[in-house]
Amino acid sequence: AQVCQGFSLQQPQAKVSVAVGETFTLRCTTTGIAGAGPVRWLKGWGKCNKTIYDQRTKDPFSRVTRAVNESNTDFTIHIKNFQPNDVGTYYCVKFVRGETGEEKVSQCGSGTEVSVHETALVPGMGPAAVVLCFLLLLLLGLFVALCLFRRKHQGRVGSLCPARTVAMGSCSSVPLQCCAGTPSTPSEVLDAESSHLPSQQSSKEENDIHYADLQPLPPAPRCSRSPGTAPTEYASLRVAAK
């Protein structure tokens, strides 16, 4: 800081890194006696500077407040709710009033460069990122499990379809085979058996008894036979009329 007539102004902070939404502090103190005039905080230097704090102005709605109210040596300020547009270089400046009443710069600090804290642009971003990653991993695991389940289910259905097709085809054809060739009455069996018997050669043999060997009928197919039904045997006896 520049020193003149025993007055000095100190602005010790060279750089300040602030997270969005936080309150940051800009320090400025003075020693000695200076001429009449206010102390101001300016953002930027030259024609494009902007007054951030004026000792003579009190605004209850301002984001900028004094650290020590009504102090003539400590001009440290607090700025609430830091935003990205607050980035810049801030100067603590002592003004004096000239003979004509105009204000001139008496001394100024070296400036404090304020920047955004890159790792904390959003408060609570770290825990939120961890939770988000966990949820994404959980969803990915559920998706993989669902894909594996569907593939396994489709494979099981595919292995059962051929057997089901054969079973359906065999059932549709079995009734036709077993029912079409099944004798409807015992008389047809008797006729078939009697066709192999020896024919009568003369009237002398009318008193003879013709018999047929007892032979079991071939078992009926399962689809036409009732459960518990055993094969039936038929006998053919022929006696001469008196």
Order of alpha helices (4+ residues) and beta strands (2+ residues): beta-beta-beta-beta-beta-beta-beta-beta-beta-beta-beta-beta-alpha-alpha-beta-beta-beta-beta
